[in-house]
Amino acid sequence: MYDAVIIGAGHNGLVAAAYLAREGRSVLVLERSDHVGGAAVSERPWAGVDARLSRYSYLVSLFPRAIAAELGLAIELRRRSVSSYTPRPDGTGLLVRTTRPPNRHWADFQAMTEHVARVVFPTLTEPLVSRDALRARVGDDAIWDALVERPLGEVLARYFEDDFERGIVATDALIGTFAGLDDESLRQNRCFLYHVIGNGTGDWDVPVGGMGALTGALAGIAYGAGAEIKLGVEVTSIETDGVAAEILYEGGSVQARYVLCNAAPAVLASLLGEPAPDPRPEGAQLKLNMLLKRLPRLRDPSVDPFEAFAGTFHVNEAATQLALAYGQAQSGLVPELAPCEVYCHSLTDPSILGPELREAGAQTLTCFGLHMPARLFEREPSVAKAQAIASTLASLNSVLAEPIEDCLWIAPSGEPCLEARTPVELEAELGLPGGNIFHRDLLWPFAETEAEVGTWGVETPHANVFVCGAGARRGGGVSGIPGHNAAMAVLDG
Ligand SMILES: Cc1cc2nc3c(=O)[nH]c(=O)nc-3n(C[C@H](O)[C@H](O)[C@H](O)COP(=O)(O)OP(=O)(O)OC[C@H]3O[C@@H](n4cnc5c(N)ncnc54)[C@H](O)[C@@H]3O)c2cc1C
């Protein structure tokens, strides 16, 4: 019998495996696909083209330096020189440098989120405290109310009069989250919080070598500490009496004192034969990956594309455009002018390109389209996908001086280097329920019941089964936090 069986070799499963194996526990990781990493991987999407793209997740903010140091994770996270660039319809644009907020009210808003980040981030790897305790630690009721109690749209409207500025900041609340800024559900607030607290600053950095470098290093650490990792093994069910468990897969089974589930809570429920969570998780993004012959020329002549694409390039993401797209998607339509944001990994880290591509001036481009919920792609998946791609490319082209299609690298097959993933495809490929990139709607980073205070936020009704993936309470994103917290829950047990 193993001390722990971990279902899934996503980066969180690997972090949990590393912590437990280092403490001398016998650990087996079972992964259904033929590689480790889950949604944090590098792949060459086009045959014969030496571009190793971070195919899904791309930037890192939430991975605590303390976890990296404890595990001896040697990966460089490189700061981008530009935070963002946003073209406006009149042909001008707003370039925001990483070191300098563009104006006074932006600086004030940032000071507020940085205060919360400094207080909240260190708590993510500690046992949960109550809502009141965290509020007291933040120590400023106005800030707490603005970010945690009231719909985010209210504070954004107070600080940002300009539609585009408001939209730029608002996108942090809508990444992978289908919500309006004024929703009473406050899903947008929770998404925002996780996007601005990473490592106490909210900076989003580029993992040098790509996401695969990060996960490869974690797998090496787990393996080096003695964990076994088996690929191509899909777990089909779990039986547990709370003390020991049997984990079944095609053609076999294995026993363990503890089960740690890196797969989403909805997957865990089905493995335990329990009802699916209600409501069903739903993702809301279209992901495009491209390889370009060259960066496209911009309509705004005052900015160099090498600067504009070095940070997050916001396309039609003014607050009113976001609201319009949300309304259209809610009524079952692919947004007409799809709001999206574009990043160029290779400008900050060219090491993901082979020498030939580098010499030829090729660049990668990844595009994250908002307000593309799974429901749009369920009835006629290929028709809706074609429509979503067309709408996103048209949106991008509306701010360029030449069509992006003209800039695409052509693979040896003769196909342009462009791939797209809808939420429905992400579900099939990665097992993300409804294509939700965080496994489920993000949760507040504090205990919501008295019973949860002092726990690790990874517990289930079964005493020996823990969630060690993005669906844990302090989950979502490339953070390793749920993996760390689930390992701590086992070590405490
Ligand atoms: C398109 C996209 C873009 C994103 N961009 C970013 C970003 O830039 N920055 C960021 O921080 N986050 C981003 N995210 C979110 C982030 O990637 C995820 O939240 C994070 O990778 C989740 O990690 P995890 O280890 O918890 O789970 P996963 O990466 O989902 O891994 C779960 C693993 O479990 C395996 N598994 C599932 N079921 C079984 C089973 N029955 N048996 C065996 N194995 C099983 C899966 O194959 C998978 O390997 C993005 C996600 C997507 C999809």
The ligand as an SDF file (V2000), in Angstrom:
LIG
                    3D

 53 58  0  0  0  0  0  0  0  0999 V2000
   -5.8890   28.0820  -22.2530 C   0  0  0  0  0  0  0  0  0  0  0  0
   -5.4360   28.2750  -20.8400 C   0  0  0  0  0  0  0  0  0  0  0  0
   -4.6720   29.3990  -20.5140 C   0  0  0  0  0  0  0  0  0  0  0  0
   -4.2680   29.6020  -19.1950 C   0  0  0  0  0  0  0  0  0  0  0  0
   -3.4220   30.6490  -18.9050 N   0  0  0  0  0  0  0  0  0  0  0  0
   -2.8770   30.7360  -17.6700 C   0  0  0  0  0  0  0  0  0  0  0  0
   -1.7870   31.6060  -17.4080 C   0  0  0  0  0  0  0  0  0  0  0  0
   -1.2530   32.2630  -18.3030 O   0  0  0  0  0  0  0  0  0  0  0  0
   -1.3170   31.6590  -16.1270 N   0  0  0  0  0  0  0  0  0  0  0  0
   -1.8430   30.9100  -15.1040 C   0  0  0  0  0  0  0  0  0  0  0  0
   -1.3960   31.0210  -13.9550 O   0  0  0  0  0  0  0  0  0  0  0  0
   -2.8480   30.0290  -15.3430 N   0  0  0  0  0  0  0  0  0  0  0  0
   -3.3520   29.9150  -16.5960 C   0  0  0  0  0  0  0  0  0  0  0  0
   -4.3020   28.9540  -16.8630 N   0  0  0  0  0  0  0  0  0  0  0  0
   -4.8290   28.1390  -15.7460 C   0  0  0  0  0  0  0  0  0  0  0  0
   -3.8210   27.0810  -15.2990 C   0  0  0  0  0  0  0  0  0  0  0  0
   -3.1850   26.5200  -16.4090 O   0  0  0  0  0  0  0  0  0  0  0  0
   -4.5140   25.9630  -14.5280 C   0  0  0  0  0  0  0  0  0  0  0  0
   -5.3590   26.5060  -13.5270 O   0  0  0  0  0  0  0  0  0  0  0  0
   -3.4670   25.0660  -13.8750 C   0  0  0  0  0  0  0  0  0  0  0  0
   -2.5450   24.6180  -14.8470 O   0  0  0  0  0  0  0  0  0  0  0  0
   -4.1290   23.8980  -13.1990 C   0  0  0  0  0  0  0  0  0  0  0  0
   -3.1130   23.0350  -12.7480 O   0  0  0  0  0  0  0  0  0  0  0  0
   -3.4630   21.7000  -11.9740 P   0  0  0  0  0  0  0  0  0  0  0  0
   -2.1860   20.9910  -11.7690 O   0  0  0  0  0  0  0  0  0  0  0  0
   -4.2730   22.0120  -10.7840 O   0  0  0  0  0  0  0  0  0  0  0  0
   -4.4310   20.8980  -12.9610 O   0  0  0  0  0  0  0  0  0  0  0  0
   -4.2640   20.4320  -14.4760 P   0  0  0  0  0  0  0  0  0  0  0  0
   -3.1740   21.1780  -15.1380 O   0  0  0  0  0  0  0  0  0  0  0  0
   -5.6320   20.5000  -15.0720 O   0  0  0  0  0  0  0  0  0  0  0  0
   -3.8060   18.9240  -14.3510 O   0  0  0  0  0  0  0  0  0  0  0  0
   -4.6950   17.8900  -13.9900 C   0  0  0  0  0  0  0  0  0  0  0  0
   -4.0910   16.5910  -14.4750 C   0  0  0  0  0  0  0  0  0  0  0  0
   -4.9310   15.5140  -14.0890 O   0  0  0  0  0  0  0  0  0  0  0  0
   -4.9830   14.5850  -15.1490 C   0  0  0  0  0  0  0  0  0  0  0  0
   -6.1940   13.7630  -14.9870 N   0  0  0  0  0  0  0  0  0  0  0  0
   -7.4870   14.1860  -15.0480 C   0  0  0  0  0  0  0  0  0  0  0  0
   -8.3310   13.1450  -14.8530 N   0  0  0  0  0  0  0  0  0  0  0  0
   -7.5440   12.0600  -14.6350 C   0  0  0  0  0  0  0  0  0  0  0  0
   -7.8330   10.6840  -14.3540 C   0  0  0  0  0  0  0  0  0  0  0  0
   -9.0870   10.2280  -14.2610 N   0  0  0  0  0  0  0  0  0  0  0  0
   -6.7840    9.8330  -14.1990 N   0  0  0  0  0  0  0  0  0  0  0  0
   -5.4950   10.2620  -14.3040 C   0  0  0  0  0  0  0  0  0  0  0  0
   -5.1810   11.5480  -14.5670 N   0  0  0  0  0  0  0  0  0  0  0  0
   -6.1950   12.4340  -14.7180 C   0  0  0  0  0  0  0  0  0  0  0  0
   -5.0120   15.4670  -16.3800 C   0  0  0  0  0  0  0  0  0  0  0  0
   -4.6550   14.7680  -17.5570 O   0  0  0  0  0  0  0  0  0  0  0  0
   -3.9980   16.5370  -15.9930 C   0  0  0  0  0  0  0  0  0  0  0  0
   -2.6830   16.1790  -16.3670 O   0  0  0  0  0  0  0  0  0  0  0  0
   -4.6710   28.7000  -18.1860 C   0  0  0  0  0  0  0  0  0  0  0  0
   -5.4030   27.5610  -18.5200 C   0  0  0  0  0  0  0  0  0  0  0  0
   -5.7750   27.3360  -19.8270 C   0  0  0  0  0  0  0  0  0  0  0  0
   -6.5450   26.1000  -20.1680 C   0  0  0  0  0  0  0  0  0  0  0  0
  1  2  1  0
  2  3  1  0
  2 52  2  0
  3  4  2  0
  4  5  1  0
  4 50  1  0
  5  6  2  0
  6  7  1  0
  6 13  1  0
  7  8  2  0
  7  9  1  0
  9 10  1  0
 10 11  2  0
 10 12  1  0
 12 13  2  0
 13 14  1  0
 14 15  1  0
 14 50  1  0
 15 16  1  0
 16 17  1  0
 16 18  1  0
 18 19  1  0
 18 20  1  0
 20 21  1  0
 20 22  1  0
 22 23  1  0
 23 24  1  0
 24 25  2  0
 24 26  1  0
 24 27  1  0
 27 28  1  0
 28 29  2  0
 28 30  1  0
 28 31  1  0
 31 32  1  0
 32 33  1  0
 33 34  1  0
 33 48  1  0
 34 35  1  0
 35 36  1  0
 35 46  1  0
 36 37  1  0
 36 45  1  0
 37 38  2  0
 38 39  1  0
 39 40  1  0
 39 45  2  0
 40 41  1  0
 40 42  2  0
 42 43  1  0
 43 44  2  0
 44 45  1  0
 46 47  1  0
 46 48  1  0
 48 49  1  0
 50 51  2  0
 51 52  1  0
 52 53  1  0
M  END
$$$$
